[in-house]
């Protein structure tokens, strides 16, 4: 099946701590604020107009996960498939500025997705900030109750490919056209566990740990190396309770036809950390709920 999704798009989150959330992400990871209005702050780490958007709300949660489609025709085809599956369409346009074509819909698995044409690339690639900037928003990790249903939705409706999975599909990693090992990682549950950034170097990861120390905080987990994805990682908790991952060296798959998804034994820690240190309880408990508008 041909890809409909090119790459990770954006993430829109509600927060009761609008300024604190944006400042924290800028101070620790290094994103810059590109725009703000009375009820929202937009941040990016590259030429994109935004990658992370915080919107003022009554409670923290993820409002939409944006996936950037190949083109407008791919958005149209994705909408046709989503409607054929009986999912509820919330809007046939983006709630964020500058996107030419989009639709937003609720899934029965929990997350709200927005499939959209490219976010405008209208910002300077280099900027002055308070921390080392990452390359890009890399992926999201979602927890859903119905893993088989979610797997079939991503592969059949959106044309995404499985890169790795565990033996009984307790964990699955899905990639888009750009070939990075995963744009969406999924496990069992009911929230957005973390959103992740692609760093330039290991030094950037140590800088994040140092920035947390200055703020009187510590990492949730890491450093370690994931088995699925092969990336070196660290995690911390943001002001809303969601985990934030920054990693280096996420695997990239060059040929969809030749690649065979690996199957991991969930009973070992290697799928999560080749270096053997298991995730602590505080890491496992992180996450924010899915919010459905409309």
BANU-928378 format. One record per residue (C-alpha): residue in three letters; x negated, y negated, z negated. Coordinates in nm, 2 decimals. Example, Ala and Ser with C-alpha at 12.3 -4.5 7.8 and 13.67 -1.06 7.14 Angstrom:
BANU-928378
+------+--------+--------+--------+
| type |     c1 |     c2 |     c3 |
+------+--------+--------+--------+
|  ALA |  -1.23 |   0.45 |  -0.78 |
|  SER |  -1.37 |   0.11 |  -0.71 |
+------+--------+--------+--------+
end
This chain:
BANU-928378
+------+--------+--------+--------+
| type |     c1 |     c2 |     c3 |
+------+--------+--------+--------+
|  UNK |   0.00 |   0.00 |   0.00 |
|  UNK |  -0.13 |  -0.34 |   0.09 |
|  UNK |  -0.22 |  -0.59 |  -0.18 |
|  UNK |   0.03 |  -0.87 |  -0.25 |
|  UNK |  -0.17 |  -1.01 |  -0.55 |
|  UNK |  -0.50 |  -1.19 |  -0.48 |
|  UNK |  -0.62 |  -1.26 |  -0.83 |
|  UNK |  -0.53 |  -1.38 |  -1.18 |
|  UNK |  -0.33 |  -1.70 |  -1.16 |
|  UNK |  -0.26 |  -1.88 |  -1.49 |
|  UNK |  -0.11 |  -1.82 |  -1.83 |
|  UNK |   0.16 |  -2.04 |  -1.98 |
|  UNK |   0.20 |  -2.03 |  -2.36 |
|  UNK |   0.42 |  -2.20 |  -2.61 |
|  UNK |   0.27 |  -2.33 |  -2.93 |
|  UNK |   0.37 |  -2.53 |  -3.24 |
|  UNK |   0.01 |  -2.66 |  -3.24 |
|  UNK |  -0.02 |  -2.83 |  -2.90 |
|  UNK |  -0.33 |  -3.04 |  -2.95 |
|  UNK |  -0.51 |  -2.80 |  -3.19 |
|  UNK |  -0.47 |  -2.51 |  -2.94 |
|  UNK |  -0.62 |  -2.71 |  -2.66 |
|  UNK |  -0.90 |  -2.85 |  -2.87 |
|  UNK |  -0.98 |  -2.51 |  -3.00 |
|  UNK |  -1.01 |  -2.35 |  -2.66 |
|  UNK |  -1.22 |  -2.64 |  -2.54 |
|  UNK |  -1.45 |  -2.64 |  -2.84 |
|  UNK |  -1.51 |  -2.26 |  -2.85 |
|  UNK |  -1.49 |  -2.13 |  -2.49 |
|  UNK |  -1.56 |  -2.46 |  -2.30 |
|  UNK |  -1.25 |  -2.52 |  -2.09 |
|  UNK |  -1.17 |  -2.89 |  -2.01 |
|  UNK |  -0.84 |  -3.06 |  -2.03 |
|  UNK |  -0.74 |  -3.16 |  -1.68 |
|  UNK |  -0.40 |  -3.31 |  -1.75 |
|  UNK |  -0.16 |  -3.38 |  -2.03 |
|  UNK |   0.19 |  -3.50 |  -2.08 |
|  UNK |   0.42 |  -3.54 |  -2.38 |
|  UNK |   0.49 |  -3.16 |  -2.41 |
|  UNK |   0.21 |  -2.98 |  -2.24 |
|  UNK |  -0.17 |  -2.97 |  -2.20 |
|  UNK |  -0.34 |  -2.82 |  -1.90 |
|  UNK |  -0.69 |  -2.67 |  -1.91 |
|  UNK |  -0.93 |  -2.52 |  -1.65 |
|  UNK |  -1.29 |  -2.39 |  -1.63 |
|  UNK |  -1.34 |  -2.45 |  -1.26 |
|  UNK |  -1.20 |  -2.62 |  -0.95 |
|  UNK |  -0.85 |  -2.51 |  -1.03 |
|  UNK |  -0.61 |  -2.78 |  -1.15 |
|  UNK |  -0.52 |  -2.54 |  -1.44 |
|  UNK |  -0.57 |  -2.19 |  -1.57 |
|  UNK |  -0.43 |  -2.21 |  -1.92 |
|  UNK |  -0.13 |  -2.43 |  -2.00 |
|  UNK |   0.00 |  -2.49 |  -2.36 |
|  UNK |   0.35 |  -2.61 |  -2.39 |
|  UNK |   0.51 |  -2.74 |  -2.71 |
|  UNK |   0.76 |  -2.49 |  -2.85 |
|  UNK |   0.94 |  -2.38 |  -3.16 |
|  UNK |   0.72 |  -2.07 |  -3.20 |
|  UNK |   0.41 |  -1.94 |  -3.04 |
|  UNK |   0.45 |  -1.70 |  -2.75 |
|  UNK |   0.37 |  -1.64 |  -2.38 |
|  UNK |   0.62 |  -1.79 |  -2.15 |
|  UNK |   0.48 |  -1.67 |  -1.82 |
|  UNK |   0.18 |  -1.48 |  -1.67 |
|  UNK |   0.09 |  -1.62 |  -1.33 |
|  UNK |  -0.04 |  -1.39 |  -1.06 |
|  UNK |  -0.17 |  -1.56 |  -0.75 |
|  UNK |  -0.04 |  -1.40 |  -0.43 |
|  UNK |  -0.22 |  -1.35 |  -0.10 |
|  UNK |   0.00 |  -1.61 |   0.07 |
|  UNK |   0.36 |  -1.74 |   0.09 |
|  UNK |   0.47 |  -1.43 |   0.28 |
|  UNK |   0.33 |  -1.21 |   0.00 |
|  UNK |   0.54 |  -1.42 |  -0.25 |
|  UNK |   0.85 |  -1.36 |  -0.04 |
|  UNK |   0.78 |  -0.98 |  -0.02 |
|  UNK |   0.72 |  -0.96 |  -0.39 |
|  UNK |   1.05 |  -1.14 |  -0.46 |
|  UNK |   1.23 |  -0.90 |  -0.23 |
|  UNK |   1.09 |  -0.60 |  -0.41 |
|  UNK |   1.16 |  -0.75 |  -0.76 |
|  UNK |   1.52 |  -0.82 |  -0.66 |
|  UNK |   1.56 |  -0.48 |  -0.52 |
|  UNK |   1.44 |  -0.33 |  -0.85 |
|  UNK |   1.72 |  -0.53 |  -1.03 |
|  UNK |   1.50 |  -0.76 |  -1.23 |
|  UNK |   1.64 |  -1.09 |  -1.34 |
|  UNK |   1.50 |  -1.39 |  -1.14 |
|  UNK |   1.46 |  -1.70 |  -1.37 |
|  UNK |   1.36 |  -1.95 |  -1.10 |
|  UNK |   1.26 |  -1.96 |  -0.74 |
|  UNK |   1.00 |  -2.23 |  -0.80 |
|  UNK |   0.72 |  -2.28 |  -1.04 |
|  UNK |   0.76 |  -2.47 |  -1.36 |
|  UNK |   0.40 |  -2.60 |  -1.31 |
|  UNK |   0.29 |  -2.87 |  -1.07 |
|  UNK |   0.12 |  -2.83 |  -0.73 |
|  UNK |   0.23 |  -2.48 |  -0.65 |
|  UNK |   0.40 |  -2.46 |  -0.31 |
|  UNK |   0.59 |  -2.13 |  -0.34 |
|  UNK |   0.67 |  -1.92 |  -0.65 |
|  UNK |   0.93 |  -1.73 |  -0.83 |
|  UNK |   0.95 |  -1.63 |  -1.20 |
|  UNK |   1.12 |  -1.32 |  -1.33 |
|  UNK |   1.19 |  -1.12 |  -1.64 |
|  UNK |   1.07 |  -0.76 |  -1.66 |
|  UNK |   1.24 |  -0.49 |  -1.87 |
|  UNK |   0.90 |  -0.41 |  -2.01 |
|  UNK |   0.86 |  -0.75 |  -2.19 |
|  UNK |   0.64 |  -0.99 |  -1.99 |
|  UNK |   0.77 |  -1.27 |  -1.78 |
|  UNK |   0.57 |  -1.30 |  -1.46 |
|  UNK |   0.54 |  -1.58 |  -1.20 |
|  UNK |   0.42 |  -1.48 |  -0.85 |
|  UNK |   0.29 |  -1.78 |  -0.68 |
|  UNK |   0.08 |  -1.93 |  -0.40 |
|  UNK |  -0.26 |  -2.08 |  -0.51 |
|  UNK |  -0.30 |  -2.32 |  -0.79 |
|  UNK |  -0.45 |  -2.64 |  -0.63 |
|  UNK |  -0.83 |  -2.64 |  -0.62 |
|  UNK |  -0.87 |  -3.01 |  -0.67 |
|  UNK |  -1.11 |  -3.05 |  -0.97 |
|  UNK |  -1.49 |  -3.09 |  -0.98 |
|  UNK |  -1.67 |  -2.76 |  -1.03 |
|  UNK |  -1.90 |  -2.92 |  -1.29 |
|  UNK |  -1.80 |  -3.12 |  -1.59 |
|  UNK |  -1.92 |  -3.23 |  -1.93 |
|  UNK |  -1.78 |  -3.03 |  -2.22 |
|  UNK |  -1.84 |  -2.92 |  -2.58 |
|  UNK |  -1.93 |  -2.56 |  -2.50 |
|  UNK |  -2.06 |  -2.34 |  -2.22 |
|  UNK |  -1.78 |  -2.32 |  -1.96 |
|  UNK |  -1.67 |  -1.97 |  -1.83 |
|  UNK |  -1.64 |  -1.89 |  -1.46 |
|  UNK |  -1.26 |  -1.83 |  -1.46 |
|  UNK |  -0.96 |  -1.69 |  -1.64 |
|  UNK |  -1.02 |  -1.32 |  -1.58 |
|  UNK |  -0.74 |  -1.11 |  -1.70 |
|  UNK |  -0.46 |  -1.05 |  -1.95 |
|  UNK |  -0.39 |  -0.75 |  -2.18 |
|  UNK |  -0.03 |  -0.68 |  -2.23 |
|  UNK |   0.15 |  -0.43 |  -2.45 |
|  UNK |   0.47 |  -0.27 |  -2.32 |
|  UNK |   0.71 |  -0.01 |  -2.44 |
|  UNK |   0.75 |   0.18 |  -2.11 |
|  UNK |   0.41 |   0.25 |  -1.97 |
|  UNK |   0.52 |   0.48 |  -1.68 |
|  UNK |   0.78 |   0.22 |  -1.57 |
|  UNK |   0.53 |  -0.07 |  -1.60 |
|  UNK |   0.27 |   0.13 |  -1.40 |
|  UNK |   0.52 |   0.20 |  -1.12 |
|  UNK |   0.63 |  -0.16 |  -1.12 |
|  UNK |   0.27 |  -0.30 |  -1.08 |
|  UNK |   0.17 |  -0.04 |  -0.82 |
|  UNK |   0.49 |  -0.01 |  -0.62 |
|  UNK |   0.64 |  -0.36 |  -0.64 |
|  UNK |   0.32 |  -0.57 |  -0.65 |
|  UNK |   0.08 |  -0.34 |  -0.47 |
|  UNK |  -0.18 |  -0.34 |  -0.75 |
|  UNK |  -0.43 |  -0.06 |  -0.78 |
|  UNK |  -0.53 |   0.15 |  -1.09 |
|  UNK |  -0.89 |   0.13 |  -1.18 |
|  UNK |  -0.90 |   0.34 |  -1.49 |
|  UNK |  -0.65 |   0.51 |  -1.72 |
|  UNK |  -0.64 |   0.74 |  -2.02 |
|  UNK |  -0.52 |   1.09 |  -1.99 |
|  UNK |  -0.16 |   1.03 |  -2.09 |
|  UNK |  -0.15 |   0.67 |  -1.95 |
|  UNK |  -0.16 |   0.52 |  -2.30 |
|  UNK |  -0.40 |   0.26 |  -2.15 |
|  UNK |  -0.41 |   0.16 |  -1.78 |
|  UNK |  -0.62 |  -0.10 |  -1.60 |
|  UNK |  -0.49 |  -0.26 |  -1.28 |
|  UNK |  -0.68 |  -0.46 |  -1.02 |
|  UNK |  -0.58 |  -0.71 |  -0.75 |
|  UNK |  -0.72 |  -0.78 |  -0.40 |
|  UNK |  -1.03 |  -0.96 |  -0.54 |
|  UNK |  -1.17 |  -0.62 |  -0.66 |
|  UNK |  -1.25 |  -0.71 |  -1.02 |
|  UNK |  -1.19 |  -0.41 |  -1.24 |
|  UNK |  -0.87 |  -0.54 |  -1.39 |
|  UNK |  -0.64 |  -0.84 |  -1.36 |
|  UNK |  -0.39 |  -0.67 |  -1.60 |
|  UNK |  -0.47 |  -0.42 |  -1.87 |
|  UNK |  -0.18 |  -0.25 |  -2.04 |
|  UNK |  -0.12 |  -0.05 |  -2.35 |
|  UNK |   0.18 |   0.05 |  -2.56 |
|  UNK |   0.36 |  -0.21 |  -2.77 |
|  UNK |   0.54 |  -0.53 |  -2.73 |
|  UNK |   0.33 |  -0.84 |  -2.70 |
|  UNK |   0.05 |  -1.02 |  -2.52 |
|  UNK |  -0.26 |  -0.90 |  -2.71 |
|  UNK |  -0.53 |  -1.11 |  -2.54 |
|  UNK |  -0.63 |  -1.33 |  -2.25 |
|  UNK |  -0.98 |  -1.32 |  -2.12 |
|  UNK |  -1.25 |  -1.53 |  -1.96 |
|  UNK |  -1.55 |  -1.44 |  -1.74 |
|  UNK |  -1.87 |  -1.58 |  -1.88 |
|  UNK |  -2.19 |  -1.66 |  -1.70 |
|  UNK |  -2.43 |  -1.48 |  -1.94 |
|  UNK |  -2.48 |  -1.31 |  -2.28 |
|  UNK |  -2.61 |  -1.64 |  -2.41 |
|  UNK |  -2.26 |  -1.78 |  -2.36 |
|  UNK |  -2.12 |  -1.50 |  -2.58 |
|  UNK |  -2.36 |  -1.59 |  -2.86 |
|  UNK |  -2.26 |  -1.95 |  -2.82 |
|  UNK |  -1.90 |  -1.86 |  -2.88 |
|  UNK |  -1.99 |  -1.68 |  -3.20 |
|  UNK |  -2.20 |  -1.99 |  -3.31 |
|  UNK |  -1.91 |  -2.22 |  -3.23 |
|  UNK |  -1.68 |  -2.01 |  -3.44 |
|  UNK |  -1.93 |  -2.02 |  -3.73 |
|  UNK |  -1.93 |  -2.40 |  -3.72 |
|  UNK |  -1.55 |  -2.39 |  -3.75 |
|  UNK |  -1.58 |  -2.15 |  -4.05 |
|  UNK |  -1.45 |  -1.85 |  -3.85 |
|  UNK |  -1.59 |  -1.53 |  -3.72 |
|  UNK |  -1.54 |  -1.29 |  -3.43 |
|  UNK |  -1.26 |  -1.04 |  -3.44 |
|  UNK |  -1.47 |  -0.77 |  -3.26 |
|  UNK |  -1.80 |  -0.75 |  -3.07 |
|  UNK |  -2.04 |  -0.76 |  -2.92 |
|  UNK |  -1.97 |  -0.43 |  -2.75 |
|  UNK |  -1.94 |  -0.28 |  -2.40 |
|  UNK |  -1.61 |  -0.15 |  -2.27 |
|  UNK |  -1.61 |   0.19 |  -2.11 |
|  UNK |  -1.33 |   0.09 |  -1.88 |
|  UNK |  -1.46 |  -0.22 |  -1.69 |
|  UNK |  -1.82 |  -0.18 |  -1.81 |
|  UNK |  -1.82 |  -0.55 |  -1.94 |
|  UNK |  -2.00 |  -0.67 |  -2.25 |
|  UNK |  -1.73 |  -0.84 |  -2.47 |
|  UNK |  -1.65 |  -1.04 |  -2.77 |
|  UNK |  -1.31 |  -1.14 |  -2.92 |
|  UNK |  -1.18 |  -1.41 |  -3.16 |
|  UNK |  -0.83 |  -1.51 |  -3.27 |
|  UNK |  -0.68 |  -1.84 |  -3.14 |
|  UNK |  -0.47 |  -2.08 |  -3.36 |
|  UNK |  -0.15 |  -1.90 |  -3.24 |
|  UNK |  -0.26 |  -1.55 |  -3.34 |
|  UNK |  -0.35 |  -1.42 |  -2.99 |
|  UNK |  -0.69 |  -1.26 |  -2.93 |
|  UNK |  -0.93 |  -1.43 |  -2.68 |
|  UNK |  -1.19 |  -1.23 |  -2.50 |
|  UNK |  -1.50 |  -1.35 |  -2.33 |
|  UNK |  -1.71 |  -1.10 |  -2.14 |
|  UNK |  -2.00 |  -1.06 |  -1.90 |
|  UNK |  -2.04 |  -0.82 |  -1.61 |
|  UNK |  -1.69 |  -0.69 |  -1.54 |
|  UNK |  -1.72 |  -0.42 |  -1.28 |
|  UNK |  -1.61 |  -0.50 |  -0.92 |
|  UNK |  -1.46 |  -0.24 |  -0.69 |
|  UNK |  -1.57 |  -0.29 |  -0.33 |
|  UNK |  -1.36 |  -0.03 |  -0.15 |
|  UNK |  -1.00 |   0.06 |  -0.25 |
|  UNK |  -1.00 |   0.36 |  -0.02 |
|  UNK |  -1.31 |   0.53 |  -0.16 |
|  UNK |  -1.27 |   0.45 |  -0.52 |
|  UNK |  -1.12 |   0.71 |  -0.75 |
|  UNK |  -0.97 |   0.59 |  -1.09 |
|  UNK |  -1.15 |   0.74 |  -1.39 |
|  UNK |  -0.96 |   0.92 |  -1.66 |
|  UNK |  -1.07 |   0.87 |  -2.02 |
|  UNK |  -1.01 |   1.06 |  -2.34 |
|  UNK |  -0.83 |   0.83 |  -2.57 |
|  UNK |  -0.95 |   1.03 |  -2.87 |
|  UNK |  -1.30 |   0.90 |  -2.83 |
|  UNK |  -1.40 |   0.54 |  -2.88 |
|  UNK |  -1.60 |   0.52 |  -2.56 |
|  UNK |  -1.31 |   0.40 |  -2.34 |
|  UNK |  -1.29 |   0.09 |  -2.56 |
|  UNK |  -1.66 |   0.06 |  -2.66 |
|  UNK |  -1.95 |   0.26 |  -2.52 |
|  UNK |  -2.16 |   0.13 |  -2.81 |
|  UNK |  -1.93 |   0.32 |  -3.04 |
|  UNK |  -1.80 |   0.06 |  -3.29 |
|  UNK |  -1.42 |   0.10 |  -3.30 |
|  UNK |  -1.19 |  -0.20 |  -3.30 |
|  UNK |  -1.10 |  -0.32 |  -3.65 |
|  UNK |  -0.74 |  -0.35 |  -3.78 |
|  UNK |  -0.75 |  -0.73 |  -3.75 |
|  UNK |  -0.82 |  -0.70 |  -3.38 |
|  UNK |  -0.55 |  -0.44 |  -3.33 |
|  UNK |  -0.29 |  -0.66 |  -3.50 |
|  UNK |  -0.35 |  -0.97 |  -3.28 |
|  UNK |  -0.11 |  -1.09 |  -3.02 |
|  UNK |   0.18 |  -1.32 |  -2.95 |
|  UNK |   0.54 |  -1.23 |  -2.84 |
|  UNK |   0.69 |  -1.26 |  -2.50 |
|  UNK |   0.93 |  -1.55 |  -2.46 |
|  UNK |   1.21 |  -1.54 |  -2.21 |
|  UNK |   1.37 |  -1.87 |  -2.09 |
|  UNK |   1.69 |  -1.90 |  -1.89 |
+------+--------+--------+--------+
end
